[in-house]
Amino acid sequence: MSKLTLKTEGDTHVVVTRHFAAPPEAVYRAHIEPEIVQKWMLGPDGWTMPVCINEAKPGGKIRYEWAHPQRGSFFLTGEFVTLEPHSRIVHVERMHLPDPTPDNHVETRFAPDGDGTLMTMRMTLPNEQTRAMMLSTGMESGMEASYVRLEQLIASGLARGAA
Amino acid sequence: MLEAFCDPSSDLPFFDPVVLGDSRKIPLDRIKYLYKYMPMREQIHLDQAFAALADPTRRAILARLALGEATVMELAEPFDMSQPAVSQHLKVLEDAGLVASRVQGAKRPRRLAKAGIDAMDQWLAMLRKALETNYGRLDQVLAGMDQKKKGESQ
């Protein structure tokens, strides 16, 4: 069963929740420390994150660069707004494809949930058109990579279904 | 119940499984079809659909239609809004492929257009999967962190 939810909220928000079987401190660190971020925030297999800058302080810079041997590269920049260890991160981010997408204001909360953590990521887009773009076409071009992974997921799902 | 839908500040759980059905049950071949053969026109459609959802009145109209067919007059009733204004919102929803109508005498009852709403839900299911790839990887990283910590404390 998938532990993830993704919902639209109001006119300009997208809310993602996910449970992790680890304490909030660990999940928080996994979002902040570059050497940990580089291990998981990769999209589909084959992509790497050669550059990961996370200046974990208010106003601190964020820069993630993704690369794939055949599919090229793209990057994201942003700034931290608020950091409350180990419960809350507020930051602003934008994709460069290569033109920058409108700013996405993101609040990520880490709350104790049984033995683990409930992460709630609330994205706020500047307006409804921007959210529509991100949900329908923006994410599509930004996460072109995700398509490939999706294809694999579908293929394996169909293979399993046929077996 | 309808009053709750009319509160612009209330966020309707529009992608709640109760309203749209559990997305995990969508057959994979349908998702595959959507992904592989979705023409540009359909993508614009999807873009329009998400834009159409970004309005509390239109979400309330959809929530009402989720309960069953309704005429413009019936839809206008719970809102402090004229029928032409509701018709305008309906046009946006129809253009986006989320609402359909049929002719019944002098009336044109509106209903949810299942295909359009399924398309949105399937698209969101794909986004969920893409995110889940990252978080599945994070699960493993976190498990590794935990073991390392235990190793250090021993």
Interface residues (C-beta under 8 A of the other chain):
Chain A: M1 S2 K3 L4 T5 L6 K7 T8 E9 G10 D11 T12 V16 R18 F20 A21 A22 A26 V27 R29 A30 I36 K39 W40 M41 L42 G43 P44 E128 Q129 R131 A132 M133 L135 S136 T137 M139 E140 M143 S146 Y147 R149 L150 E151 L153 I154 G157 L158 G161
Chain B: D11 P13 F14 F15 D16 R24 L28 D29 I31 K32 Y35 Q43 L46 D47 Q48 A49 F50 A51 L53 A54 D55 P56 W123 L124 M126 L127 R128 K129 A130 L131 E132 T133 N134 Y135 R137 L138 D139 Q140 V141 L142 A143 M145 D146
